[in-house]
Amino acid sequence: MSDTQETVLVAGGGIGGLAAALALVRRGYRVRVFEQAPEIGEIGAGMQLGPNAFHALDALGVGELARSRAVFTDFMVMHDAVDGAQVGRILTDERFRQRFGNPYAVIHRVDVHTALLEGAVATGRVDFQTSTRIERVEQDEAGVTVIDQRGQRLRGAALIAADGVKSVVRAQYVNDPARVTGHVVYRAVVDRAEFPEDLRWNAASLWAGPKCHLVHYPLRGGEQYNVVVTFHSRQPEAWGVTEGSKAEVQSYFQGIVPMARQLIDLPRSWKRWATADRDPIGTWSFGRATLLGDAAHPTTQYMAQGACMALEDAVTLGEALRVHPDDWTKAFDLYQRSRVARTARIVLSGREMGRIYHAEGVERLVRNQLWKGRSQERFHDALEWLYGWNVSNCLTQPGDPS
């Protein structure tokens, strides 16, 4: 780490932006984070942290802060929501931890964000500017200037655009259309006292139904439970988040076994996400500006890896700057080459997993046979590409020897 007085700009104060700030500080830079909301905070409900995410959090110096707020699961499981049969079960036990070097856990998004924020504040090298929306970027050979909604011009050595799924910076440099899926996600958090005893499993649990699925898992020491339901909307959808309607969500889950269906009757209020992704792109970096997280590779939720990929991005960016200190063009090029194929695989795999989860008719029968009789070792082998990521291999290029 080389100490420098150069300030790097980060657009976005979410998980990706704070992770990027921590990675940059560890390379010796000062960081200025711009957030369009009035406060630095996070919305949402639960999220899943694979071993790869813990490797990233450890590299950013906040792994123990995240662990202290996480629930470490005993297994991941999928059931058929029509007949209740178990489709597949992966133990997240000591063998799993030994294989991948870290555990599997579930956690509230706010708790991950808080860990990153505490870490960033503790460095004393990250400044925050809220109520600021970056609307345009200008560059020259010496640095980057961003212009906010008030016309204020803000200068830095480089710009990391972690400004989310509707990234303004991506719109300026790429301007590609979103792919609205027509899949709607309802999310809520339910207190333990109101959660069914027969579903209080210490597991990331999924019920796969025709054109729908349900997910539940514990949060915050088991005092709360995350509930997520997804369905194919009957109406045209526009990408965004709104308040949910209990009547709407209940109308989509006919023919589901009672054990799973009771989940949709629990929440008193829902947040409704109309989902979208974008086709993967091969170029994220534009001079002294680069994209990170959802700005670079917005994906559907089916791989449970959106935030995990943002954490990986940040660590990889920091490693690229270690290899090419202060050479933003070379560092950004190495960063994107190390990330494009992997994150594209997440986006495309997410689309396919959505199809598998929501299979009906004969496809459902095929889905239910996919993992029958599979050993834990074979599950681990299949997950190696995903959970085997760590700092030591993060700069590996496609085609490099394994």
MOCORCOR-V470184 format. One record per residue. N is the residue number from 1. OMEGA is omega in degrees with one decimal (* if undefined). Layout:
BEGIN
n,omega
N,OMEGA
N,OMEGA
END
This chain:
BEGIN
n,omega
1,177.7
2,-178.5
3,-179.0
4,176.7
5,179.1
6,176.8
7,176.9
8,-179.3
9,175.6
10,176.6
11,178.3
12,-179.3
13,176.3
14,-177.9
15,-179.9
16,-178.5
17,179.4
18,176.4
19,177.5
20,179.2
21,179.2
22,179.0
23,-179.8
24,177.7
25,179.9
26,173.9
27,172.7
28,-176.9
29,163.0
30,-174.7
31,174.0
32,-176.4
33,177.2
34,-179.6
35,-177.2
36,177.5
37,-179.8
38,-179.9
39,172.1
40,-177.1
41,-177.2
42,173.5
43,178.2
44,-177.1
45,-177.2
46,172.7
47,-178.9
48,-179.9
49,174.7
50,177.6
51,178.8
52,178.6
53,178.3
54,174.3
55,-179.9
56,180.0
57,176.5
58,-179.4
59,179.2
60,175.8
61,-176.8
62,-178.3
63,-178.3
64,175.8
65,178.5
66,-179.2
67,-176.8
68,-177.9
69,-173.0
70,170.8
71,-177.6
72,-172.2
73,174.0
74,-179.3
75,168.0
76,-175.4
77,173.2
78,173.1
79,170.0
80,-176.6
81,-179.8
82,-177.5
83,177.7
84,-177.8
85,175.7
86,-178.7
87,-179.2
88,-178.0
89,179.4
90,176.9
91,176.1
92,-173.5
93,-177.4
94,176.5
95,177.8
96,-178.6
97,178.0
98,-178.3
99,-171.8
100,173.3
101,-180.0
102,-177.2
103,168.5
104,-177.1
105,172.6
106,-170.6
107,173.7
108,179.4
109,-179.6
110,-178.1
111,173.8
112,179.9
113,-179.9
114,177.9
115,178.9
116,-179.3
117,177.6
118,178.8
119,-179.5
120,-180.0
121,-177.0
122,179.9
123,-175.9
124,-176.0
125,179.0
126,175.8
127,-177.8
128,175.2
129,-177.1
130,-178.5
131,-177.0
132,178.3
133,177.2
134,-178.1
135,-178.6
136,179.7
137,172.8
138,-178.5
139,166.7
140,-174.6
141,-173.8
142,-176.9
143,-175.8
144,172.8
145,174.5
146,179.8
147,-177.6
148,-174.0
149,177.9
150,-177.2
151,178.2
152,-179.7
153,-173.8
154,-167.9
155,175.5
156,-180.0
157,-177.9
158,-179.4
159,171.0
160,-176.8
161,175.6
162,-171.9
163,163.1
164,-172.3
165,177.3
166,-174.6
167,175.0
168,-179.2
169,176.0
170,179.6
171,179.8
172,-172.5
173,-176.2
174,177.4
175,179.2
176,-176.3
177,171.5
178,175.9
179,-179.9
180,-170.7
181,-169.2
182,177.4
183,-178.9
184,-179.6
185,172.1
186,179.9
187,177.3
188,174.2
189,-174.9
190,177.1
191,-176.9
192,-176.3
193,-178.3
194,-176.2
195,-175.8
196,-179.8
197,-175.9
198,176.9
199,-178.4
200,-179.8
201,173.6
202,-171.1
203,165.5
204,-168.0
205,-179.0
206,173.5
207,-174.5
208,-179.3
209,178.7
210,-179.7
211,178.8
212,167.7
213,-179.5
214,-179.4
215,171.8
216,174.5
217,-176.5
218,175.4
219,169.4
220,177.0
221,-178.6
222,178.5
223,176.2
224,175.6
225,174.6
226,178.0
227,179.8
228,174.0
229,-177.4
230,178.6
231,175.8
232,-175.4
233,175.8
234,-173.7
235,175.4
236,-176.6
237,172.5
238,-175.9
239,177.3
240,-177.3
241,178.4
242,171.8
243,-178.3
244,178.7
245,179.4
246,-179.7
247,179.8
248,-175.2
249,179.3
250,-176.7
251,-174.6
252,-170.5
253,173.3
254,177.1
255,179.0
256,-179.3
257,-176.3
258,-178.3
259,178.7
260,-174.3
261,-179.9
262,179.8
263,-173.5
264,178.2
265,-171.8
266,-169.7
267,173.8
268,176.4
269,-178.2
270,163.3
271,-174.2
272,177.6
273,167.3
274,-164.8
275,176.4
276,167.0
277,173.6
278,174.9
279,179.4
280,176.8
281,-176.6
282,-178.5
283,177.0
284,-170.1
285,-174.5
286,-176.4
287,-179.1
288,176.2
289,175.6
290,-179.4
291,-179.5
292,176.7
293,-176.8
294,175.9
295,-177.6
296,-172.0
297,178.2
298,-173.7
299,170.8
300,-171.9
301,-166.2
302,175.9
303,-179.0
304,-173.1
305,-175.9
306,179.6
307,178.6
308,178.5
309,176.7
310,176.9
311,176.5
312,178.8
313,-175.3
314,179.8
315,-179.9
316,176.1
317,178.3
318,178.7
319,176.8
320,176.8
321,173.1
322,179.6
323,-178.0
324,-176.6
325,175.8
326,174.8
327,-170.5
328,-179.2
329,-179.4
330,-179.0
331,-180.0
332,178.5
333,178.5
334,178.6
335,-176.2
336,178.1
337,179.2
338,-171.3
339,-169.8
340,-175.2
341,-178.0
342,-178.5
343,174.0
344,177.1
345,176.7
346,-179.5
347,-176.6
348,176.7
349,176.9
350,177.8
351,-177.9
352,178.1
353,174.8
354,177.4
355,-179.3
356,179.9
357,-171.1
358,-177.4
359,175.6
360,179.6
361,-178.2
362,178.3
363,176.8
364,179.3
365,177.0
366,178.7
367,-176.1
368,177.2
369,-170.5
370,-171.9
371,-177.8
372,177.7
373,-177.3
374,179.3
375,177.1
376,178.8
377,178.4
378,173.2
379,-179.8
380,178.6
381,-178.6
382,-177.8
383,-175.3
384,-178.2
385,-175.6
386,-173.1
387,179.6
388,178.0
389,171.8
390,-175.2
391,-175.2
392,-179.4
393,-171.3
394,179.7
395,177.9
396,-179.2
397,173.1
398,-178.8
399,176.3
400,175.6
401,-179.9
402,*
END
